[in-house]
Amino acid sequence: MKTPQPQSRRVLRWVFRRDNDAITCEIDAAGDHAFDVCIVPHWDVSASTIERFDAEYRAFERHAELARRLGEGGWLHA
């Protein structure tokens, strides 16, 4: 018998756009002490990445780093 996995809930979600492309960068709470930073390129969802952190502040730091890099690459927060 499988143990049910906790439902994740969205903490933060930003969509970035450049030309006709979009990327979502979000933080999801995945239980009491797990936070996932997800990058989803809309043109190829299979290329999505998920990084798990055990501290919320680390997830926010990583999200900020990714957002900064996207901005430097010409992506605009929509």
N, C-alpha and C positions, 0 to 999 in steps of 0.2 A: 504494500500500500504506500502510495506516495504522500509525502507531507506537502500540504498546499504551500506554494510560494507566496510571500507577501506581495500585495499589489504595489506597483510603483506609483508615485504621484509626482506630477510636474512641479518643480520649484521655480524654474526660470526658463524662458524660451525666447531666443532671439532669432530672427530670420534675416539673413544678409542677402543682398542682391548685387549682381554685376552683370550688365547687359541683360540677357534673357535667362540667366541662370540664377539659382537660389540655393542657399545652404542654411540649414537649421542647426543652431548650436544651443543645446539645452542641458539643464541639470534636472535629474529625476531622483527623488528619494526612493531608495529600494530597500525599505526596512528601517529599523531603528538607527543603525550606525553604518549605513551604506549609501553612497551618493554616486550616481552615474553621470558622467559628462559625455554627452552624445553629439557626434557630428554627423549630419545626414545631408549628403549632396542630393538634391532633388532629381537630378538627371540620371543618377545611378545609386539607388537606395541600397543596393547590395554592397556598395563601397563604404557604407556607414562604419563608424568606429565608436566604441564605448570604452571609457576608462572608468574604473571603479576606485572610489576614495572612501576611507573610513572616517574622515572628518569633513564636515560641511564646509569649513573655511577653505580647505584644500581644493574642494570641488569649485568653489567660487574663484579662487586664485587661478585655477586652470582655465575656467571659462573666460576670465578676464584676459589671460595670456592669449588664448585662441582668438578672442574678439579683436585684440590689438593686432595680431598677425593678419587676420582677415582684412582689417582696415588698411593696414600697410600694403596689402595686395590689391587694393582698389575696390574691396567689397564694402557696400554701404548697409548699415543697419536699417532695415525697413520698418 
